């Protein structure tokens, strides 16, 4: 497995979102209203390819830790982008600060800079303070998620059709399965996701995602 991230590249049909991979791990970049970038789940191994591709896209202004487990790359990225603010959900903040020794801000200021077609989603029933980014366009509905789902194995840039559940997620991620299942069913019905950019595995793109994500949990 490569020690460094690949260059950032856009997923299908999305011009203001880019992702880079190191093995099965993914970091996603989102362009904000002011032209700067937010990096969702910074992955340890910020090599020259990733740095060069980010420099061509804009200034990195925010580092978003998507739950209280995904923090190993934060120190490296905070040194590479010293002006960037490090943010997370309120639920993830206590453990993240304890584990990293870094200071975190909430999501409020970042939320004001999200593109018009983008918003946060904080699933009910979890115990890791996970936060998603939901991006909506005329053609697509994109979920950028952390540990809630994963994609199949594949090479960098591969797009699969089958969404999977991370093996450790039911034990380490879910606090109340019934609450989470109800929230997920409601949210998938509202958003009708067509693409998922997970932190683990390949991109997943399918017209059946709204049903598939729920069936993973309820059988």
Residue pairs with C-beta under 8 A, 6 or more apart in sequence:
1 22
1 23
2 22
2 23
2 45
3 22
3 45
3 47
4 22
4 45
4 46
4 47
4 48
4 49
4 50
5 20
5 21
5 22
5 27
5 43
5 45
5 46
5 47
5 49
5 50
6 20
6 21
6 22
6 49
6 50
6 156
6 157
7 20
7 49
7 50
7 52
7 53
8 18
8 19
8 20
8 27
8 29
8 50
8 53
8 54
8 57
9 18
9 19
9 20
9 53
9 157
10 17
10 18
10 19
11 17
11 19
11 142
11 159
11 195
11 197
11 203
11 205
12 159
12 195
12 203
12 205
13 137
13 139
13 140
13 195
14 135
14 137
14 140
14 142
14 195
16 30
16 31
16 115
16 135
17 28
17 29
17 30
17 31
17 135
17 142
17 144
17 197
18 28
18 29
18 53
18 57
19 26
19 27
19 28
19 29
19 197
19 203
20 26
20 27
20 29
20 43
20 49
20 50
20 53
21 27
21 43
21 156
21 157
22 43
22 44
22 45
24 150
24 153
24 200
24 201
25 43
25 199
25 200
26 41
26 43
26 197
26 198
26 199
26 200
26 201
27 39
27 40
27 41
27 42
27 43
27 50
27 73
27 199
28 39
28 40
28 41
28 133
28 144
28 197
29 37
29 38
29 39
29 40
29 54
29 57
29 60
30 37
30 38
30 40
30 114
30 115
30 118
30 133
30 135
30 144
31 37
31 57
31 58
31 115
32 38
32 61
32 62
32 110
32 113
32 114
32 115
33 113
33 114
33 115
33 116
34 61
34 113
35 58
35 59
36 58
36 59
36 60
36 61
36 62
36 113
37 54
37 57
37 58
37 59
37 60
37 61
37 62
38 60
38 61
38 62
38 63
38 64
38 110
38 113
39 60
39 62
39 63
39 64
39 77
39 84
40 64
40 66
40 133
40 144
41 64
41 65
41 66
41 70
41 73
41 146
41 199
42 63
42 65
42 73
42 74
42 76
42 77
43 72
43 73
44 72
44 73
44 76
45 73
45 76
46 73
46 76
46 77
46 80
51 80
54 60
59 83
60 77
60 80
60 81
60 84
61 83
61 84
61 85
61 113
62 84
62 85
62 86
62 87
62 110
62 113
63 74
63 77
63 78
63 81
63 84
63 85
63 86
63 87
64 87
64 88
64 107
64 110
64 131
65 71
65 74
65 86
65 87
65 88
65 92
65 96
65 104
66 88
66 130
66 131
66 132
66 145
66 146
66 199
67 89
67 92
67 126
67 128
67 129
67 130
67 131
67 146
67 147
67 173
68 88
68 91
68 92
68 94
68 95
68 96
68 99
68 128
68 129
69 128
69 147
69 172
70 146
70 147
70 199
71 96
71 99
71 100
74 86
74 100
74 102
75 100
75 102
77 84
78 84
78 86
78 102
85 105
85 109
85 110
86 102
86 103
86 104
86 105
87 104
87 105
87 106
87 107
87 109
87 110
88 96
88 104
88 106
88 107
88 129
88 131
89 106
89 107
89 122
89 129
89 130
89 131
90 106
90 129
91 122
91 128
91 129
92 128
92 129
92 130
92 131
93 104
93 106
93 129
95 129
96 102
96 104
97 103
97 104
107 120
107 131
111 119
111 120
114 120
114 133
115 135
117 135
117 136
117 137
118 133
118 134
118 135
118 136
119 133
119 134
120 131
120 132
120 133
120 134
121 131
121 132
121 133
121 134
121 143
121 187
122 129
122 130
122 131
122 132
123 130
123 132
123 148
123 180
123 183
123 184
123 187
124 176
124 179
124 180
124 182
124 183
125 174
125 175
125 176
125 177
125 178
125 179
125 180
125 181
125 182
125 183
126 148
126 173
126 174
126 175
126 180
127 172
127 173
127 174
127 175
128 146
128 147
128 172
128 173
130 145
130 146
130 147
130 148
130 173
131 146
132 143
132 144
132 145
132 146
132 148
133 142
133 143
133 144
134 141
134 142
134 143
134 144
134 191
135 141
135 142
135 144
136 142
136 191
140 194
140 195
141 191
141 192
141 193
141 194
141 195
142 193
142 194
142 195
142 196
142 197
143 191
143 193
143 195
143 196
143 197
144 196
144 197
145 196
145 197
145 198
145 199
146 198
146 199
147 166
147 168
147 169
147 172
147 173
147 199
147 200
148 166
148 169
148 173
148 198
149 163
149 164
149 165
149 166
149 196
149 198
149 204
149 213
149 216
150 163
150 164
150 165
150 166
150 198
150 199
150 200
150 201
151 160
151 162
151 163
151 164
151 196
151 198
151 200
151 201
151 202
151 203
151 204
152 158
152 160
152 162
152 164
152 201
152 202
152 204
153 201
153 202
154 160
154 201
154 202
157 203
158 202
158 203
159 202
159 203
159 204
159 205
160 201
160 202
160 203
160 204
160 205
161 204
161 205
161 206
162 204
162 206
162 212
163 196
163 204
163 206
163 209
163 212
163 213
163 216
164 201
164 216
165 216
165 217
166 173
166 200
170 177
174 180
177 217
180 217
181 214
181 217
181 218
184 213
184 214
184 217
185 214
185 218
188 209
188 210
188 211
188 213
188 214
189 210
191 210
192 210
193 209
193 210
193 213
194 205
194 206
194 207
194 209
195 203
195 204
195 205
195 209
196 203
196 204
196 205
196 209
196 213
197 203
198 204
206 212
